[in-house]
Structures are given as C-alpha cells and as structure tokens.
Amino acid sequence: MRARRFILTSVILIFGGLLSASLAAAQTSRSSPASAPPAPSGAALYEQHCAICHYSGSTAKKIGPGLKNLYARRKFADGRRVDDAGVTDWIAAGGADMPGYKDSLRPAEIRALVLYVKSL
C-alpha cells in the first residue's frame, strides 16, 4: 500500500512538473519579442511615408515644409505647439494637405517617426 502511494505521488509530481514546464515554455514563446516582427526604424518609415513631401535635411518647402529643426520652431503653421504630443497628433490625424496615418501605422511606428523627426 505504501509503495503504491509513493509511486502515485511520484507520478503526480512528475506530471505536474512537466505540465508546468510546458505551460511556461508556451507562455515564453508567445510573449517573446523574438517572435514579433521587428518594427521598422523611424528613418525607414520616414523614407517610406514622409520623404515624398518633406525634406529631412532642410527647412525648404517640398510639397510640405522641410522638417529639419522642426522642434526648434516651437509652433506649427496653425499655431499649435511643436512637441512630442503635437507631432504625434499631426502624424496620426494629418493636416491641411497631409493624410493622417493613424489607420496605416501602428502606435509604435508613429512613436518611431516622432523620435526620428525630433532628431532632424
């Protein structure tokens, strides 16, 4: 009787350990950043979505204004403040002749663009 109880307890502990390890491995692989596709850099996103209308190395107008030193200007043409929130809103919603990108870019991509524009 004691041997049977020992074997049963051992089997339960082994099975529980295997199940626990299996669940932990599944959780790790699901939440692993390695399994997520890499986010494009702000510079790559800029080239893909913005460079057609905006210069990055100049303040000269292309179709839209050049974005070099945008943050130093402190205000957009419409009077809104140039800061991270304002640039984020501008990219997401668009402007007078600029399309908004909230439906085509993920929030992380918009943040990457904001950081890139801030670095110009």
C-alpha positions in Angstrom: 0.0 0.0 0.0 2.8 2.4 0.9 4.7 1.6 -2.3 1.6 2.2 -4.4 1.0 5.6 -2.7 4.7 6.5 -3.2 4.5 5.6 -6.9 1.2 7.5 -7.4 2.6 10.6 -5.6 5.8 10.4 -7.7 3.8 10.2 -11.0 1.6 13.1 -10.0 4.7 15.3 -9.1 6.5 14.4 -12.3 3.4 15.0 -14.4 2.8 18.3 -12.6 6.4 19.4 -13.2 6.2 18.5 -16.9 2.9 20.3 -17.3 4.2 23.4 -15.5 7.4 23.4 -17.7 5.3 23.0 -20.8 3.0 25.9 -19.9 6.0 28.1 -19.0 7.6 27.4 -22.4 4.4 28.1 -24.2 4.0 31.4 -22.4 7.6 32.4 -23.1 7.3 31.7 -26.8 4.1 33.6 -27.0 5.4 36.7 -25.3 8.9 36.6 -26.7 10.0 39.7 -28.5 11.9 37.5 -30.9 8.7 36.1 -32.3 7.3 39.6 -33.1 8.3 41.1 -36.4 10.9 43.9 -35.9 9.5 47.4 -36.0 10.9 49.5 -38.9 13.1 52.3 -37.8 11.9 55.9 -37.8 14.3 56.7 -40.7 12.9 53.9 -42.8 9.3 54.9 -42.0 10.2 58.5 -42.9 11.6 57.4 -46.3 8.5 55.3 -46.9 5.8 57.7 -45.8 7.2 61.3 -45.5 10.2 61.9 -47.7 8.0 62.3 -50.8 6.6 65.5 -49.4 9.1 66.7 -46.8 12.8 67.3 -46.8 14.6 65.9 -43.8 17.9 67.9 -44.2 16.4 71.3 -44.9 13.6 73.7 -43.9 12.8 74.4 -47.5 9.3 73.5 -48.7 9.0 70.5 -51.0 5.2 69.8 -51.1 5.0 70.2 -47.3 7.5 72.1 -45.1 11.0 70.7 -44.6 11.3 69.1 -41.2 14.9 69.9 -40.2 14.9 71.6 -36.8 11.1 71.3 -36.6 11.2 71.3 -32.8 13.3 74.5 -32.7 10.4 76.3 -34.5 8.2 75.7 -31.4 4.9 76.2 -33.4 3.3 74.7 -36.4 1.9 77.0 -39.1 -1.5 76.7 -37.4 -0.1 77.9 -34.1 -0.1 74.5 -32.3 2.9 73.7 -30.2 5.6 71.5 -31.7 6.3 68.9 -29.1 6.0 65.1 -29.0 2.2 65.1 -28.5 1.7 67.7 -31.2 3.9 65.8 -33.7 2.2 62.6 -32.8 -1.3 64.1 -33.4 -0.1 65.7 -36.7 1.2 62.3 -38.0 -1.9 60.4 -36.8 -4.6 62.9 -37.9 -2.8 64.7 -40.8 -3.0 68.3 -41.7 -4.4 70.6 -44.5 -2.9 68.7 -47.4 -1.3 65.8 -45.4 -3.0 62.5 -45.0 -3.3 61.1 -41.5 -1.6 57.8 -40.7 -3.5 56.5 -37.7 -5.1 53.8 -39.8 -2.0 52.7 -41.6 0.8 52.9 -38.9 0.9 51.2 -35.6 1.3 53.4 -32.5 4.9 52.2 -32.1 5.7 53.2 -35.7 4.2 56.7 -35.1 6.4 57.0 -32.0 9.5 55.9 -34.0 8.6 58.6 -36.6 8.2 61.2 -33.9 11.7 60.3 -32.5 13.2 60.5 -35.9 11.7 63.8 -36.8 12.8 65.1 -33.4 16.4 64.1 -34.3 16.4 66.1 -37.5 
